[in-house]
Amino acid sequence: MGILNEMFGDENSDVSSYEGEFIAKGEYESRSGEILEGYKVYQKKYVFRSLALKLFIVLIAVSSSVMMIITSQGNEITPVFCLMICITIGIWFISQPINNKKNLSKALGMLEGVPYKAEVFTDKIIISDMSPRENNDIPEENENASEENEETEESSSEDDVPPATVIHLDSPIVNFLDRSDMFILVVNKSYVFIIPKRGFSEEDTVKIREKLSLIMGVRYKAV
């Protein structure tokens, strides 16, 4: 989540001051099947619609190239070259969502069972990795150990904690999909965050729906 944090969030040291009203907090463990199911919803709603438009344009270009080949006099290579380019572009368009899903499936093995915490506010959602940190074996020191070493160790321990990812709900590029079993956050129609509802109480999910649907308007969608 580090790259996404740079684009949409703040580091742990900056998330202590919130402007929005706190709504709910949930904790959950990552499940690969759940993430893939949410990703399918995202693809159906955003990726495949965009893909259909792109393929329609490619089809028009292919038809034009074929007509040029049929009506051309002599052995003109330009229409054939244009047709090959159009077909190549069409294949690339189709392969992109397939490859993205395959890459996601491969990466999900490392995320299986990772504990997360999601804090929902009226203006943002903060997703934190709650994995226990490995404590390095530190040799015993005498009672006169310098304070400088202690400060260095504390600083190193804090740096080991990954920054939280903050998704700003007041940004127009953020869409919120509410499914019966999960929340799906879509940023710029390119990045997806899956938050299962099992991490929240039923009362909290109702509060999230009621408040965010009013605040986000058309960007809040029930799916």
CORQUI-V429209 format. One record per pair of residues at least 6 apart in sequence whose C-alpha atoms are under 6 Angstrom apart, sorted by the first residue. I is the first residue (numbers start at 0). J is the second residue. Records with the same first field share a line. If there is no record, write none. Layout:
# CORQUI-V429209
I: J, J
This chain:
# CORQUI-V429209
4: 164
7: 166
8: 164, 165, 166
9: 165
10: 162, 163
11: 162, 163
19: 120, 121, 122
20: 120, 121
21: 120
22: 119, 120
23: 119, 203
24: 117, 118
25: 116, 117, 198, 199
26: 115, 116, 198
27: 114, 115, 198
28: 112, 113, 114
29: 111, 112, 113
30: 111
31: 107, 111
61: 82, 85
64: 78, 82
67: 78
68: 78
114: 129, 130
115: 127, 128, 129
116: 126, 127
117: 125, 126
118: 124, 125
122: 168, 169
123: 166, 167, 168
124: 165, 166
125: 164, 165
126: 163, 164
127: 163
172: 186, 187
173: 185, 186
174: 184, 185, 218
175: 183, 184, 219
176: 182, 183, 220, 221
177: 221, 222
178: 222
180: 196
181: 194, 195, 196
182: 194
183: 192, 193
184: 191, 192
185: 191
212: 219
